[in-house]
Every structure is written in structure tokens, then in C-alpha cells.
Amino acid sequence: MSTPATSTARTRAYRKRLAEQGFTTLSISVDSDTARRLRTIAREHKQSMGDVLKMGSLLTLRALAALPRNVAE
């Protein structure tokens, strides 16, 4: 019987698996209202925080692309 892995070892293995699937770990700081909003969206729509952020980035790109060039700069 093997010894259970430490929390650090499990985290490293998890991040390695994600990297092998093309994912990147991202650390961000946002105000508490934004954090609460993102968590609420993820929970209410049964999505991961990563999926919420991915969709948010795509919607932002679409919105910015629709602006006149001089407004986005």
C-alpha cells in the first residue's frame, strides 16, 4: 500500500495534467465585488471559474472589436 501524496504533490500532479492538456495557471487580483460576481455566475450556471473567465474574455474581445478604432485605443 502506498503512502498518500501530500497536498503539494497532488497540486503539482494536477497542474502537470492541466499543462499536458494545454491549460495555463493564471493568478489574478480583482476587487471583492468582481470576485463575488464571478463566483455567483459560475455557481448559478454550473460552470467552472475558468469557463466563466474564458467566456468573459471572448465577449470582451467581441465588444472591443465592435468599437470604432479610436475609442478602443
OpenMM code with the backbone's topology and positions (N, CA, C; nanometers):
from openmm import Vec3, app, unit

residues = "MET SER THR PRO ALA THR SER THR ALA ARG THR ARG ALA TYR ARG LYS ARG LEU ALA GLU GLN GLY PHE THR THR LEU SER ILE SER VAL ASP SER ASP THR ALA ARG ARG LEU ARG THR ILE ALA ARG GLU HIS LYS GLN SER MET GLY ASP VAL LEU LYS MET GLY SER LEU LEU THR LEU ARG ALA LEU ALA ALA LEU PRO ARG ASN VAL ALA GLU".split()
positions = [
    Vec3(0.0850, -0.1176, 0.0000),
    Vec3(0.0000, 0.0000, 0.0000),
    Vec3(0.0894, 0.1238, 0.0000),
    Vec3(0.0628, 0.2189, -0.0888),
    Vec3(0.1466, 0.3377, -0.0967),
    Vec3(0.0969, 0.4454, -0.0006),
    Vec3(0.1886, 0.5335, 0.0352),
    Vec3(0.1564, 0.6444, 0.1239),
    Vec3(0.0800, 0.7503, 0.0452),
    Vec3(-0.0263, 0.8067, 0.1018),
    Vec3(-0.0995, 0.9108, 0.0304),
    Vec3(-0.0079, 1.0298, -0.0005),
    Vec3(-0.0250, 1.0888, -0.1153),
    Vec3(0.0563, 1.2031, -0.1559),
    Vec3(0.0230, 1.3239, -0.0695),
    Vec3(0.1211, 1.4098, -0.0522),
    Vec3(0.0967, 1.5334, 0.0211),
    Vec3(0.0112, 1.6254, -0.0638),
    Vec3(-0.0427, 1.7265, -0.0021),
    Vec3(-0.1225, 1.8248, -0.0739),
    Vec3(-0.0397, 1.8907, -0.1845),
    Vec3(0.0849, 1.9216, -0.1546),
    Vec3(0.1726, 1.9836, -0.2538),
    Vec3(0.1953, 1.8907, -0.3725),
    Vec3(0.2163, 1.7627, -0.3462),
    Vec3(0.2387, 1.6657, -0.4537),
    Vec3(0.1134, 1.6502, -0.5398),
    Vec3(-0.0032, 1.6474, -0.4754),
    Vec3(-0.1288, 1.6362, -0.5513),
    Vec3(-0.1498, 1.7597, -0.6392),
    Vec3(-0.1189, 1.8781, -0.5842),
    Vec3(-0.1337, 2.0021, -0.6604),
    Vec3(-0.0401, 2.0026, -0.7804),
    Vec3(0.0847, 1.9619, -0.7596),
    Vec3(0.1809, 1.9560, -0.8709),
    Vec3(0.1331, 1.8606, -0.9799),
    Vec3(0.0834, 1.7450, -0.9390),
    Vec3(0.0352, 1.6461, -1.0356),
    Vec3(-0.0865, 1.7001, -1.1123),
    Vec3(-0.1762, 1.7670, -1.0406),
    Vec3(-0.2950, 1.8263, -1.1028),
    Vec3(-0.2549, 1.9318, -1.2047),
    Vec3(-0.1627, 2.0208, -1.1672),
    Vec3(-0.1179, 2.1256, -1.2595),
    Vec3(-0.0432, 2.0674, -1.3788),
    Vec3(0.0298, 1.9595, -1.3563),
    Vec3(0.1009, 1.8935, -1.4664),
    Vec3(0.0006, 1.8357, -1.5661),
    Vec3(-0.1051, 1.7706, -1.5143),
    Vec3(-0.2087, 1.7158, -1.6026),
    Vec3(-0.2759, 1.8265, -1.6828),
    Vec3(-0.3056, 1.9392, -1.6165),
    Vec3(-0.3671, 2.0512, -1.6875),
    Vec3(-0.2743, 2.1049, -1.7960),
    Vec3(-0.1457, 2.1195, -1.7644),
    Vec3(-0.0482, 2.1692, -1.8623),
    Vec3(-0.0406, 2.0757, -1.9827),
    Vec3(-0.0466, 1.9462, -1.9575),
    Vec3(-0.0430, 1.8486, -2.0666),
    Vec3(-0.1662, 1.8605, -2.1568),
    Vec3(-0.2741, 1.9158, -2.1026),
    Vec3(-0.3962, 1.9363, -2.1803),
    Vec3(-0.4017, 2.0761, -2.2419),
    Vec3(-0.2934, 2.1534, -2.2250),
    Vec3(-0.2867, 2.2860, -2.2854),
    Vec3(-0.3361, 2.3990, -2.1973),
    Vec3(-0.3594, 2.3735, -2.0699),
    Vec3(-0.4068, 2.4774, -1.9790),
    Vec3(-0.2890, 2.5480, -1.9131),
    Vec3(-0.3125, 2.6713, -1.8708),
    Vec3(-0.2129, 2.7511, -1.8004),
    Vec3(-0.2747, 2.8023, -1.6717),
    Vec3(-0.1982, 2.8000, -1.5648),
    Vec3(-0.2452, 2.8549, -1.4380),
    Vec3(-0.2280, 3.0058, -1.4425),
    Vec3(-0.3314, 3.0772, -1.4022),
    Vec3(-0.3319, 3.2220, -1.4055),
    Vec3(-0.3704, 3.2722, -1.2670),
    Vec3(-0.2931, 3.3637, -1.2144),
    Vec3(-0.3225, 3.4230, -1.0847),
    Vec3(-0.3565, 3.5695, -1.1062),
    Vec3(-0.4763, 3.6105, -1.0624),
    Vec3(-0.5192, 3.7482, -1.0819),
    Vec3(-0.5702, 3.8055, -0.9509),
    Vec3(-0.5721, 3.9366, -0.9431),
    Vec3(-0.6305, 4.0063, -0.8291),
    Vec3(-0.7419, 4.0957, -0.8803),
    Vec3(-0.8587, 4.0818, -0.8203),
    Vec3(-0.9734, 4.1656, -0.8567),
    Vec3(-1.0374, 4.2160, -0.7286),
    Vec3(-1.1186, 4.3190, -0.7405),
    Vec3(-1.1870, 4.3697, -0.6217),
    Vec3(-1.2914, 4.2678, -0.5757),
    Vec3(-1.3371, 4.2834, -0.4534),
    Vec3(-1.4278, 4.1835, -0.3942),
    Vec3(-1.5609, 4.1744, -0.4682),
    Vec3(-1.6111, 4.2847, -0.5220),
    Vec3(-1.7373, 4.2791, -0.5970),
    Vec3(-1.7230, 4.1952, -0.7236),
    Vec3(-1.6124, 4.2113, -0.7938),
    Vec3(-1.5888, 4.1329, -0.9156),
    Vec3(-1.5730, 3.9856, -0.8813),
    Vec3(-1.4980, 3.9551, -0.7753),
    Vec3(-1.4800, 3.8159, -0.7336),
    Vec3(-1.6141, 3.7526, -0.6984),
    Vec3(-1.6955, 3.8243, -0.6253),
    Vec3(-1.8277, 3.7737, -0.5859),
    Vec3(-1.9139, 3.7502, -0.7096),
    Vec3(-1.9091, 3.8441, -0.8033),
    Vec3(-1.9880, 3.8321, -0.9264),
    Vec3(-1.9454, 3.7103, -1.0079),
    Vec3(-1.8142, 3.6917, -1.0224),
    Vec3(-1.7639, 3.5769, -1.0986),
    Vec3(-1.8027, 3.4450, -1.0331),
    Vec3(-1.7900, 3.4382, -0.9004),
    Vec3(-1.8291, 3.3153, -0.8281),
    Vec3(-1.9782, 3.2869, -0.8434),
    Vec3(-2.0579, 3.3927, -0.8360),
    Vec3(-2.2028, 3.3771, -0.8495),
    Vec3(-2.2390, 3.3264, -0.9891),
    Vec3(-2.1783, 3.3849, -1.0900),
    Vec3(-2.2040, 3.3398, -1.2283),
    Vec3(-2.1669, 3.1926, -1.2430),
    Vec3(-2.0479, 3.1551, -1.1950),
    Vec3(-2.0023, 3.0161, -1.2061),
    Vec3(-2.0982, 2.9216, -1.1349),
    Vec3(-2.1368, 2.9568, -1.0124),
    Vec3(-2.2244, 2.8698, -0.9337),
    Vec3(-2.3628, 2.8585, -0.9965),
    Vec3(-2.4233, 2.9721, -1.0306),
    Vec3(-2.5602, 2.9715, -1.0826),
    Vec3(-2.5722, 2.9029, -1.2179),
    Vec3(-2.4648, 2.9034, -1.2950),
    Vec3(-2.4692, 2.8429, -1.4283),
    Vec3(-2.3923, 2.7107, -1.4351),
    Vec3(-2.3509, 2.6630, -1.3161),
    Vec3(-2.2815, 2.5342, -1.3053),
    Vec3(-2.1627, 2.5258, -1.4007),
    Vec3(-2.0785, 2.6298, -1.3975),
    Vec3(-1.9590, 2.6380, -1.4804),
    Vec3(-1.8377, 2.6547, -1.3892),
    Vec3(-1.7224, 2.6192, -1.4387),
    Vec3(-1.6004, 2.6440, -1.3627),
    Vec3(-1.5646, 2.7917, -1.3751),
    Vec3(-1.4827, 2.8399, -1.2824),
    Vec3(-1.4364, 2.9777, -1.2899),
    Vec3(-1.3569, 2.9977, -1.4191),
    Vec3(-1.2798, 2.8967, -1.4593),
    Vec3(-1.2052, 2.9049, -1.5840),
    Vec3(-1.2958, 2.9238, -1.7036),
    Vec3(-1.4076, 2.8504, -1.7060),
    Vec3(-1.5025, 2.8643, -1.8175),
    Vec3(-1.5676, 3.0024, -1.8179),
    Vec3(-1.5990, 3.0547, -1.6991),
    Vec3(-1.6586, 3.1885, -1.6898),
    Vec3(-1.5598, 3.2928, -1.7414),
    Vec3(-1.4335, 3.2817, -1.7006),
    Vec3(-1.3324, 3.3769, -1.7456),
    Vec3(-1.3058, 3.3639, -1.8952),
    Vec3(-1.3074, 3.2417, -1.9458),
    Vec3(-1.2871, 3.2207, -2.0897),
    Vec3(-1.3979, 3.2886, -2.1697),
    Vec3(-1.5227, 3.2674, -2.1282),
    Vec3(-1.6343, 3.3293, -2.1982),
    Vec3(-1.6280, 3.4808, -2.1850),
    Vec3(-1.5919, 3.5289, -2.0657),
    Vec3(-1.5789, 3.6727, -2.0447),
    Vec3(-1.4759, 3.7342, -2.1363),
    Vec3(-1.3635, 3.6656, -2.1556),
    Vec3(-1.2592, 3.7198, -2.2437),
    Vec3(-1.3065, 3.7224, -2.3888),
    Vec3(-1.3794, 3.6205, -2.4302),
    Vec3(-1.4312, 3.6175, -2.5672),
    Vec3(-1.5358, 3.7269, -2.5901),
    Vec3(-1.6228, 3.7474, -2.4909),
    Vec3(-1.7232, 3.8536, -2.5029),
    Vec3(-1.6582, 3.9918, -2.5028),
    Vec3(-1.5534, 4.0088, -2.4232),
    Vec3(-1.4806, 4.1357, -2.4206),
    Vec3(-1.4154, 4.1620, -2.5556),
    Vec3(-1.3531, 4.0605, -2.6115),
    Vec3(-1.2900, 4.0751, -2.7434),
    Vec3(-1.3933, 4.1154, -2.8482),
    Vec3(-1.5089, 4.0523, -2.8450),
    Vec3(-1.6161, 4.0848, -2.9398),
    Vec3(-1.6639, 4.2286, -2.9209),
    Vec3(-1.6824, 4.2697, -2.7946),
    Vec3(-1.7301, 4.4054, -2.7672),
    Vec3(-1.6274, 4.5098, -2.8099),
    Vec3(-1.5006, 4.4847, -2.7816),
    Vec3(-1.3966, 4.5802, -2.8194),
    Vec3(-1.3790, 4.5870, -2.9710),
    Vec3(-1.3947, 4.4753, -3.0391),
    Vec3(-1.3819, 4.4731, -3.1849),
    Vec3(-1.4936, 4.5536, -3.2509),
    Vec3(-1.6080, 4.5654, -3.1835),
    Vec3(-1.7214, 4.6381, -3.2393),
    Vec3(-1.7078, 4.7890, -3.2215),
    Vec3(-1.6147, 4.8327, -3.1358),
    Vec3(-1.5958, 4.9757, -3.1131),
    Vec3(-1.5193, 5.0388, -3.2290),
    Vec3(-1.5443, 5.1659, -3.2537),
    Vec3(-1.4617, 5.2366, -3.3520),
    Vec3(-1.3144, 5.2307, -3.3059),
    Vec3(-1.2215, 5.2244, -3.3980),
    Vec3(-1.0794, 5.2051, -3.3655),
    Vec3(-1.0265, 5.3064, -3.2649),
    Vec3(-1.0590, 5.4338, -3.2794),
    Vec3(-1.0010, 5.5349, -3.1917),
    Vec3(-1.0567, 5.5291, -3.0496),
    Vec3(-1.1710, 5.4661, -3.0258),
    Vec3(-1.2298, 5.4557, -2.8922),
    Vec3(-1.1577, 5.3490, -2.8113),
    Vec3(-1.1177, 5.2392, -2.8752),
    Vec3(-1.0535, 5.1276, -2.8044),
    Vec3(-0.9092, 5.1569, -2.7697),
    Vec3(-0.8483, 5.2551, -2.8294),
    Vec3(-0.7061, 5.2833, -2.8063),
    Vec3(-0.6850, 5.3702, -2.6910),
] * unit.nanometer
topology = app.Topology()
chain = topology.addChain("A")
for resn in residues:
    res = topology.addResidue(resn, chain)
    for name in ("N", "CA", "C"):
        topology.addAtom(name, app.Element.getBySymbol(name[0]), res)
